[in-house]
Amino acid sequence: GPGSYQSQAGQSSCTAVAAGYYSFARAATPLACSPGTFRATPGHSSCLPCAAGTYQSSPGQSSCTVCPSGSFCTAGVTAPTACPAGSFRGTPAATTPQDCTPCPAGFACVTGAITPTPCSAGTYTSIAGSAVCAKCPSGTFQGNEQATSCDSCIAGRYCPLGSASAVP
């Protein structure tokens, strides 16, 4: 019946397909579950899609792999999708892009970020969801990390683009 096979003619019984495989009725050979699917137990006529938060890149598998931090996995996928630039994901098993958190102001998040990167002195981000920190404009400076704005240059000092301090 379904979920079993027999590769030799004239046999009176069939062999249950192994975990990670499936077969149709009267099959001569088992079929491997395709990437994105699995079968944990033997003797089945179909495979199951990997649940959201997991993925499977290889055929013939009996389980799926937990989606890593910095990415998300919708149901039945063969690979994780990196969180988009401007967001991050610090824990595994995310299921949707909404599980990626917008990068806070004062930080930048590259594609697939696990943690936000603080803006260095002389740079800032004024809004959440930034992929890169902007250089402080000419005439301003910022001496601190994680800045959300830049300060006006001090009178009598020089502040070129990206200044971390007002130069005498």
N, C-alpha and C positions, 0 to 999 in steps of 0.2 A: 504494500500500500504506500501512500504518500509518506515521505520521511524515511524510506528505506530503499535499498537498491540490491541488485544481484548482477555481478559482472560475468558470471559463467552460466551458459545455457543448461537447461535441464535440472536446475536445482529446485528443491521443494521449499526453500525458505529464503528470506531476504535479510540483509544486514542493515541495521539502523544507521543512518548517516551520523557522522561525528558532529560534535559541537562546532559551530562555525560553518557548517554546510547544510544543504537542504536537498530534497529530491522530490520529483513528481511520482505518481503511481507508475509501476512497471519500469522504473529507471534502471539503466545499466551502470550509470556512474553518478556519484554525488556531485553537486554543484557548490562551489564556494560562495559564501555570502559576499556580496560586493562591498567595496569600501563605503563607509557611511552606515553600514548595517552589521548585525551580529546575530548569533544564536548561541545562548549560554548552555543549552542542554542538547543531547543527541535526539535524533528521530523526528525531525520536523520537515514540513513541506514548504516552509517559507522562512525568511529572515526578518528580523525586527529592525526598524531604524534606530540609530543611536539616539538616546534622549537628549533634549536640549541641555546644554552644559557639558556635553561630552562629544567626542568625535572618533572616527576610525578611518585611518588612511590606508590600511591594508585589507586585502580580501581574506576570507576564510577565518575570521576571528570570532572568539567566543565571548568577547567583552569589548567595551568602548573605553577610551582614554579620557580622563577628566580634562576639560578645557583649562589651559594654563592662565595664570595671572597676566594681565595686559591684553586680554583677548576675550571674545565671546564665541559661543557655538550654538547655533540654532539646531533643531532636531534634524538628524539624518545627514550631517555634514561630514566631509572627508578630511577637513582641516580647520583649525581655528581661524577666526577673522580678527586681526589686530584692532584694538580700540582705535578710533580715529584720532588724528592729531588734535590737540586741544582737550583731550580727555585721558583718564587713566583708570586702571582696575587693579587694586592691590591684592585681591583674593581670587582663587580659581573658581571654575564652574559657572561663569557668567553665561546667561542664555540669550540676551538680546543686546543691541547697541546701547539701549537705555541703561544697562547695567554698568556701563562705563561712566565714571563721574566726571563732570566738567572740571577742568584744571582751575584752581582758585586764582584770583587776582594776585599778582606778585610772584607767580610761578608760570612755567611753561611745561607743556607735555607733548613729547614727540609721539608719532604713531606707535602704538603698542606699549605705551608707558605703563609701568607698574607703580611708580611713585612720581609726584610732581617734582620738577627741578626748580629750585629757587632762582629767581632772577639775581644776577650778580650786581655788585655796585656799578653804577653808571648805566644800568638798564632797569626797565620796569614793564609791568602789564597792568593796565588800569581796569580791565574787565576779566571775568572768568571765561574759560574756554580758549585760552591763547596757546598756540603751538610754539611760538618763539617770543622771547623778551625783546622789546624795542629799546634802542639806544636813546638815552636822554637827548632831547634836541639841543642844538647849539644855544648857549645862553642859559642853560640849566645844568644841574648836577644832582647826583644821588649817591650818598656815601654808604648807604645800607643795602643789604641783601633783601629779597622778598618785597621790593618796593612796588607800590601801586601808583606812584607819581614821581615827578622830579621837582626839585626846588629851584627857584630863581637864583641866578648867579649873584654872588655878593658884589656890591658896588665896588668898582676899582679892581675886580678880579676878572680872569678869563676862563670861560667854560666852553670848550669845543664839544662837538658831537660825542656823546657817550662818556661824559665826564663823571668821575667818581668823587671829585673834589674841585673846589674853585681855586684855580691857579693864580698866584700873585702876578 
